[in-house]
Amino acid sequence: MATLAFFSFVLGALIVTTSLYSPRKTFDRLLISLKHDHLLRVPQYDYSRCVDKHCLITPPRDVDFEAALRNLTDLIPDEARVEQLLSPIDYSEGTSMLRDLAIRTRVFAALFGAWESLHIAGTMASGDVLIRQNIIERIRHNPSEGADEAIRRYDTVRSFLNLFSRHLFPWTARHSPDHMLLHASFNTGGRGIVVTVGDHQAAYVLTSIRTFREFGCDLPVEVFFLGDEDLHEDSRAALKEIPGVTTRDLSEMVYDDGWTLKGIVESAYVLRGLILELTMAASGWAAKPMAMLLSSFREVILIDADVLFFDDPTDLFSDPDYLQFGALFFRDRLFAPTDHADFISKSLPWPLSQNILQSNRWWSGTSHHMQESGVVVVDKWRHFVALLLTTRLNGPDREGDETLGKKGVYQMMHGDKETFWLSWEMAGDTDYAFFDGRAGQIGVVTQSSTASGQDSKKEMCGKQLLHTSRDGRPLWFNGWIATDKHKENHLSSFQDFEGFVVEPRETSRWDLPYWNGWNVREGNIMCLASDGYVPLSSEERQTVELILETAKKVVASGV
């Protein structure tokens, strides 16, 4: 009780002083500890019970109803705190907005976890989550305290949590009226692949799905689009011809009152004060985490439309880091050292996690990039609140408004790329890992002339970014197979693929105009100079041929 009294005192003082969002280390530590105390006891996988790539879960331990009720009602905020937590977000400064959201999300996570600990009784034989519906009746027959007072406190926290949920994450209401029911629906969802696509990307996705089906991948695929004008019936029909593929209209699932999921958003790719690329995107980035969250699967491989694999993507679910953490991300290029430490220190509650302090490139300043979001692997049951926050950063908070003094997320970073790990950290969820592979370039090499004495290096240029497997072989790449997917001939001018080069590990070596071997050319073409050229194996060349032949057939079909 002393800890909870201290929580009440610190949170109350923080709110009354109008600075809920200032860096108060004691409060931050308390929220982190409360998150671990009150979050739902997440059932662990029993991998011996995996059948046909779908894993059942062991039942959760019995929850002490009286203790769970006490844990929940002890978190009831007073009137002043309720008013502050439900107040509008402060958008006057980007980092203040992120910190504000981080603190509110951690409070929400503690309450939501305590709520689920009380209400989720276990799993039925079917694997469906069993939710207690008789809470009031059980309280009434609880002899340890007065029933009237206990019921009043229960109703109070229920009312506040409903308001708080709608305040922070209202857009799920069109799909599911209750966050606990949405969360519970994931439990038996199995595994699958999610991709968002419009008509201009239909050929990309058709090529990708048909090729990994040839690799033996039989995971179901949900293809999300934003209305009939985004993905026309002909494209949807072609996708649905592939076994295991379903198309779903995301625009009918998201309640985007006051903002627009589907629309033109602007994101400036700024590097050292120079705008290298100004992107006007038709909401593709924003739709990705929304599609991941609202897909029917529990475990999701989210892929960009232009991603192509060299092997069965199902293997990502067997990666040891994914099995341990339930969230697997990929690193972007190690390129252009940029100090983001001040941004992180102002955006995240203290103390910072070991993920940030030990291996985050934004914190160390070793790269302008941290994450490449072309492939993201997440167990939504384990990371529900963090993923909710990702949808927020790519939803109502993504766009700025100078007339209102609002700075949006996409003005602080390039699209959705960094919003996944950032959301996890903001939510106090540090169970994630970055895949232990390398980034590189795939295509055709030319002799490099980077500097005197370095003529032995090979340089490879192109729009594709390669990611290697743990053993150093090609795993997947983005950019499709076009020499430039942004040009009109992107469906007819294909890249040649003979080998690949990989970047050095975790360095920040400058040899201008190269950053760690990388250089930007006209048209935002990326080039990588390296002495580590590796030719494709015969099997990999066969995979390339399969991809090219599949793409040609798709294009010839007129989709």
Buried (B, 14 or more C-beta within 10 A) or exposed (E): EEEBEEBBEBBBEBBEEEEBBEEBEEBBEBBBBBBEBBBBEBBEBEEEEEEEBBBBBEEBEEBEBBEBBBBBBBBBBEEEBBEBBBEEBBBEBBBBBBBBBBBBBBBBBBBBBBBBBBBBBBBEEEBEBBBBEEBEEBBEEBEEBEEEEBBEBBEBBEEBBEEBBBBBBBBBBBBBEEBBEBBBBBBBBBBBBBBBBBBBBBBBBBBBBBBBBEBEBEBBBBBBBBEEEBBBEEBBEBBEEBEBBBBBBBBEBBEBEEEBBBEEBBBEBBBEEEEEEEBEBBBBBBBBBBBBBBBBBBBBBBBBBBBBBBBBBBEBBEBEBBEEBBBBBBBBBBBBBBEBBEBBBBBBBEEBBEBBEEBBBBBBBBBBBBBBBBBBBBBBBBBBBBBBBBBBBBBBBBBBEEEEEBBBBBBBBBBBBBBBBBBBBBBBBBBBBBBEBBBBBBBBBEEBEBEEEEEEBBBBBBBBBBBBBEEBBBBBBBBBBBBBBEEEEBBEEBBEBBBBBBBBEEEBEEEEEBBBBBBBEEEEEBBBBBEBBBEBEEEBBEBBEBBBEBBBEBBEEEB
